[in-house]
C-alpha cells in the first residue's frame, strides 16, 4: 500500500513559497495545535527564537484550544504550557522549511509562516498486563 503525503493548504505561487511538514512525529497533537497556532504569522527567525525560549522553559506557549485544567502563566497570557517535545518537532519542521527555501533560492530572512497546523498521527495500541495471565 502506498500512502502519499500531501500538504493541507494550497499555495498561490510555488516559486515564492517553501513548504515542509513532519509526519508521525512523537509529540502530542493537543500541544501541536497550540504551538502551531502560536507561531502562525511570525517570521521564521522570530518563531525559531520563540520555540528555543519555550524549549529552555523561559516562555510559555499560550494554550487557546483544549484548555481544561491548564494553569495560567506569568505575564497575563492566560493558560499556557511548556511543551518541550512538541517544540523540538516543530523546530525540525521549520529547519526543513528553511532548507527548502534556501534550495529554491529564496531569502531566509524574509520567510513568514503563513500556514501552520498539527494533526494526530498513528497511535500505537498498547496493552496492560493483568492478573492470571490476562491483558487488557
C-alpha angles and dihedrals in degrees: 000000000000117000116196116213110221136185116245097219133056122236122224095205117016092190093066100038136071124205134195136164139183119224125206093352118177099251140101116274090212092057091039092059092051095045090048090051091049096053098040111116095017125121109254094245092054092044091052091049090049092050092048089053090051090049089052090048092242098116128031125222111240109239112215099157122063097359103164113139094002116133126231118255133218120278098049094276097131122224117004147149143201103242098184098172092049091048091053090053093048091050090055091052092048092050089050091051090050090051090049090051092049090050090053090050096249124147109259092205093061098050116125127187105240099166129028128163140156128211133184115263130203115319117218110222114226133187133218118226113235136189124290095024096300129131133197 
